[in-house]
Amino acid sequence: MTDPNPVAHRLTELIAKSGPVSVATFMEIALADPDGGYYMTRDPLGAAGDFTTAPEISQMFGELIGLWCADTWQRLGAPDAFALIEFGPGRGTLMADALRAMATVPACRAAARVQLVETSPVLRDAQAAALSGADPTWHDTLPASDGMPTIVIANEFLDALPVRQFVKSGGRWRERLVTTGPAGRFAFILGDDEPDVPEAPRLLEVALDGEILETSPAIASVVGNISARIAADGGVALIIDYGHPHSAVGDTLQAVRRHRPVDPLDAPGTADLTAHVDFARVASTSASTGLRSWGPVTQGAFLAQLGIHARADALRAGADTRQERDIDAALARLIGPAEMGTLFKVLALSEQWIDRLAGFDPGP
């Protein structure tokens, strides 16, 4: 008989054998368990899924990212070949739209070597269909260096990496752990480990009892590896995600199922689990490898600088009334302050010698 929830079963067995697990371990198993992990077993995107990302809202998003890549390629000296690496490519929609826009600069499109970092078999199939003419290669982690300059795109990728949580209790930080409670349900308890991040003492002083500090060794590892690659081979990384520009306390762990928030501990493996990205910590991690950071700026400001209003006008010119309404709705959702425009931030990482990047310019 098939286990109705193999993820919950695995977590229950692990806790019974080894004791309570960190929030990070809970997230990692819930999302990536090979037998039932959330991302390993389904296409979570769209109206029939659990959430929608910017590339699925409108072609404008991916097209502008593609034009940004073409502009960045030129700023890198227009190399004959470069690695175009996307982390968490979803259905391949962003990359397909980006490559179509990059084709307006034929030498840039010809130079791009598309590499996708994706572990989900379901989403790899969708990406293969969307990018059938792009000759992509797939990788579980950052591909090994081939000496080419690199442009990295990570849209809504870091938020899905596991976080550890620490609660201020008794004048110190104590790690928040997950155990099994009554009727086999999962529940939070406090352990004894404390956070190993530079800002922990400062935040402890200002935090109220019961407030939470989040850290993500997984994000630090991914950003560190990307930064080391760029420092060695040259290039730029573009990170787009929801989060906060400065390190602060707060419980941002959330779960979404069928476009509605649910209890993060309920039925692991059946809901998307994410946490807000600490962009200050991303920037400081990259700085340790000698890179320069740009931003973060809001997604609304970034897309406006890239010309999203002009692109929307161009699309409206050939649209009927219903399509015009759809374009207007997509534009509002991507850049509106009450939608994705303010909550989502954009951060770029580059070599120190680069003095301008599109979308981060102060203006004429």
C-alpha positions in Angstrom: 0.0 0.0 0.0 1.4 3.4 -1.0 2.1 5.7 2.0 -0.3 8.7 1.7 2.4 11.1 3.0 5.9 9.6 2.7 7.4 13.0 3.8 5.5 13.0 7.1 6.4 9.4 7.6 10.1 10.0 7.0 10.1 13.0 9.4 8.3 11.1 12.1 10.8 8.3 11.9 13.7 10.7 11.9 12.5 12.5 15.0 11.7 9.2 16.8 15.3 8.0 16.1 17.3 11.1 16.5 15.2 13.7 18.3 13.7 17.0 17.2 14.9 18.4 13.9 15.8 22.0 12.9 13.3 24.0 10.9 15.9 23.8 8.1 15.9 20.0 8.1 12.1 20.0 8.2 12.0 22.4 5.2 14.7 20.4 3.2 12.8 17.1 3.6 9.4 18.6 3.0 10.5 20.2 -0.2 13.2 17.9 -1.6 12.6 14.4 -0.4 12.9 12.1 -3.5 9.8 10.1 -2.6 7.4 12.8 -1.8 9.0 16.2 -1.6 6.9 19.1 -2.7 9.2 20.1 -5.6 10.0 16.6 -6.7 6.4 15.4 -7.4 4.5 18.2 -9.0 4.3 21.4 -11.1 3.3 23.9 -8.4 2.8 26.9 -10.7 -0.3 28.6 -12.1 -4.0 28.7 -11.3 -4.1 24.9 -11.0 -1.1 24.8 -8.7 -0.2 26.6 -5.4 1.4 29.9 -6.5 2.3 32.0 -9.5 5.6 33.7 -10.2 6.4 36.8 -12.2 7.3 35.1 -15.5 3.9 33.3 -15.5 2.1 36.6 -15.0 3.3 38.3 -18.1 5.9 37.8 -20.9 7.1 41.4 -20.1 9.0 40.1 -17.1 11.1 37.6 -18.9 11.6 39.8 -21.9 13.0 42.6 -19.8 15.3 40.2 -18.0 16.5 39.1 -21.4 17.2 42.6 -22.5 19.0 43.2 -19.1 21.2 40.1 -19.9 22.0 41.5 -23.4 23.0 44.9 -21.9 25.1 43.2 -19.2 26.8 41.0 -21.8 27.8 44.2 -23.6 29.1 45.7 -20.3 31.2 42.5 -19.8 32.9 43.2 -23.1 30.6 41.1 -25.4 32.4 37.8 -24.9 32.1 35.2 -27.7 30.7 32.7 -25.2 29.2 33.1 -21.7 27.3 30.8 -19.3 23.7 31.9 -18.9 22.7 30.1 -15.7 19.2 30.1 -14.2 18.5 28.8 -10.7 15.0 27.4 -10.2 13.8 27.9 -13.8 10.2 26.9 -13.1 8.5 25.9 -16.3 11.2 27.5 -18.4 9.0 30.5 -19.1 11.4 33.2 -17.9 14.3 31.7 -19.9 12.2 31.3 -23.1 11.0 34.9 -22.9 14.5 36.1 -22.1 16.1 34.3 -25.0 13.5 35.7 -27.4 14.3 39.2 -26.3 18.1 38.5 -26.4 17.7 37.5 -30.0 17.3 41.2 -30.8 21.0 41.3 -30.2 22.0 38.3 -32.3 25.7 38.1 -31.2 24.6 38.0 -27.6 22.0 35.2 -28.2 24.6 33.2 -30.1 27.1 33.6 -27.3 24.7 32.3 -24.6 25.2 28.8 -23.2 22.1 28.0 -21.3 22.5 26.0 -18.1 19.6 25.3 -15.7 19.9 24.4 -12.1 16.9 22.2 -11.3 16.3 19.1 -9.2 12.6 18.5 -10.0 12.0 15.8 -12.7 8.6 17.2 -13.3 9.9 20.8 -13.9 12.8 19.6 -16.0 10.3 18.0 -18.4 8.4 21.3 -18.6 11.7 23.2 -19.2 12.7 20.8 -21.9 9.4 21.5 -23.7 9.7 25.3 -23.3 13.3 25.4 -24.4 13.4 22.7 -27.1 15.5 24.9 -29.4 17.8 26.4 -26.8 20.0 23.3 -26.2 20.1 23.7 -22.4 21.9 21.5 -20.0 20.6 20.6 -16.6 22.5 20.5 -13.3 21.5 19.8 -9.6 23.8 22.5 -8.3 26.0 25.3 -9.7 27.7 23.9 -12.8 31.5 23.4 -12.6 33.4 26.3 -14.0 34.3 26.2 -17.7 36.2 29.4 -17.7 33.5 31.4 -19.4 32.1 34.7 -18.0 28.8 34.0 -16.2 25.4 35.7 -16.0 23.3 34.1 -13.3 19.5 34.6 -12.9 17.8 33.6 -9.7 14.2 34.6 -9.6 12.3 33.3 -6.5 14.9 30.7 -5.8 16.6 31.8 -2.5 13.3 32.0 -0.7 12.8 28.3 -1.0 16.1 27.4 0.6 15.9 26.1 4.2 16.2 28.5 7.1 17.1 27.9 10.7 15.0 29.8 13.3 16.1 31.0 16.7 13.8 32.4 19.4 14.8 34.9 22.1 14.1 33.2 25.4 15.6 33.9 28.8 17.9 36.6 27.5 19.5 34.4 24.7 18.8 32.9 21.4 17.5 29.3 21.4 17.0 27.3 18.2 13.4 26.5 17.2 13.0 22.8 16.5 10.3 20.6 15.2 9.1 17.5 17.1 6.0 15.3 17.0 3.2 16.2 19.4 -0.2 14.8 20.2 -1.8 12.6 17.6 1.4 12.6 15.7 1.1 16.2 14.6 4.3 18.2 14.3 5.0 21.0 16.8 7.6 23.6 17.6 9.9 23.3 20.7 13.1 25.1 21.8 16.5 23.7 21.8 19.8 25.0 23.1 21.8 25.9 20.0 22.5 29.6 19.2 22.9 31.4 15.8 26.4 31.8 14.3 25.9 35.0 12.4 27.6 38.4 13.1 24.5 40.3 13.7 23.0 37.9 16.3 24.3 39.9 19.4 23.0 43.2 18.1 19.6 41.8 17.2 19.4 40.1 20.6 19.7 43.5 22.3 16.7 44.9 20.3 14.5 41.8 20.1 11.6 41.3 22.4 11.2 38.0 24.2 9.7 35.5 21.8 10.8 37.2 18.6 12.6 35.1 16.0 15.9 35.4 14.1 16.3 33.5 10.9 19.5 32.4 9.3 20.1 30.3 6.2 23.4 28.4 5.8 21.9 27.1 2.5 21.6 30.6 1.1 25.1 31.5 2.3 26.5 28.4 0.6 24.7 29.1 -2.8 25.5 32.8 -2.8 29.1 32.0 -1.8 29.5 29.6 -4.6 28.0 31.9 -7.2 30.2 34.8 -6.0 33.3 32.7 -6.1 32.5 31.6 -9.7 32.0 35.3 -10.7 35.2 36.4 -8.9 37.2 33.7 -10.8 35.6 33.8 -14.3 33.9 37.2 -14.4 30.2 38.0 -14.7 27.2 39.2 -12.9 24.4 37.6 -10.9 20.8 38.9 -10.7 18.7 37.9 -7.7 15.0 38.7 -7.5 13.0 37.6 -4.5 10.8 38.8 -1.7 12.5 39.8 1.4 13.9 42.7 3.5 16.9 45.0 2.7 18.3 45.0 6.2 18.8 42.2 8.8 16.0 42.1 11.3 14.1 39.8 13.6 10.8 38.3 12.4 9.1 35.0 11.7 8.8 34.8 7.9 8.4 31.1 7.5 5.2 30.5 5.4 3.4 27.8 3.6 1.1 28.1 0.6 -1.3 25.5 -0.8 -3.8 26.3 -3.6 -2.9 30.0 -3.3 -3.8 30.2 0.3 -1.6 30.3 3.5 -1.6 27.2 5.6 0.2 26.0 8.7 3.8 25.3 7.8 3.8 22.1 9.9 0.6 20.7 8.4 1.0 17.8 5.9 4.7 18.5 4.9 5.4 17.8 1.3 1.9 19.1 0.2 2.6 22.8 0.4 5.2 25.3 -0.7 7.5 26.4 2.2 9.4 29.6 1.9 11.0 32.4 4.0 11.9 36.0 3.3 15.4 36.6 1.9 17.8 38.8 4.0 19.4 40.8 1.3 21.9 42.4 3.6 23.2 39.0 4.5 23.3 38.0 0.8 25.4 41.2 0.0 27.8 40.6 2.9 28.3 37.0 1.9 29.2 38.1 -1.6 31.4 40.9 -0.4 33.6 38.4 1.4 34.6 37.1 -2.1 35.5 40.6 -3.3 32.3 41.3 -5.3 30.3 44.5 -5.5 26.6 44.5 -4.8 24.0 46.6 -6.5 20.7 47.4 -4.6 18.6 46.0 -3.4 16.0 48.0 -5.3 12.3 47.2 -5.4 11.1 45.1 -8.3 8.8 47.9 -9.3 11.6 50.4 -9.6 13.8 47.9 -11.4 11.3 47.0 -14.1 10.3 50.6 -14.5 14.0 51.5 -15.2 14.2 48.7 -17.7 11.2 50.1 -19.6 8.2 48.0 -18.6 5.8 50.8 -19.3 7.0 51.2 -22.9 6.8 47.4 -23.4 3.2 47.4 -22.1 2.4 50.3 -24.5 3.8 48.2 -27.4 1.8 45.2 -26.4 -1.4 47.2 -26.1 -1.0 48.6 -29.6 -1.9 45.2 -31.1 -4.3 44.1 -28.4 -8.1 43.8 -28.2 -10.1 45.1 -25.3 -9.8 42.0 -23.2 -6.0 41.7 -23.9 -5.6 45.3 -22.9 -7.2 44.6 -19.6 -4.9 41.6 -19.1 -1.9 43.7 -19.9 -2.9 46.4 -17.4 -3.6 43.8 -14.7 -0.2 42.1 -15.2 1.6 45.5 -15.1 -0.1 46.4 -11.9 0.7 43.0 -10.4 4.4 43.2 -11.3 5.1 46.8 -10.3 2.3 47.9 -8.1 3.2 48.8 -4.5 0.3 46.7 -3.1 1.4 43.7 -5.3 4.9 42.5 -6.1 6.4 45.9 -6.8 7.5 46.7 -3.3 7.7 43.3 -1.5 10.0 41.9 -4.1 13.6 43.2 -4.2 16.3 43.0 -6.9 20.0 42.6 -6.0 22.9 42.2 -8.4 26.4 41.0 -7.7 29.3 41.9 -10.0 33.1 42.4 -10.3 34.3 45.6 -8.8 35.3 47.2 -12.1 31.8 47.3 -13.5 30.5 50.8 -13.0 27.0 50.6 -14.3 24.2 48.0 -14.5 20.8 48.6 -16.1 18.0 48.8 -13.5 20.3 50.1 -10.8 21.2 53.4 -12.4 20.3 56.6 -10.6 19.1 58.1 -13.9 20.5 60.6 -16.3 
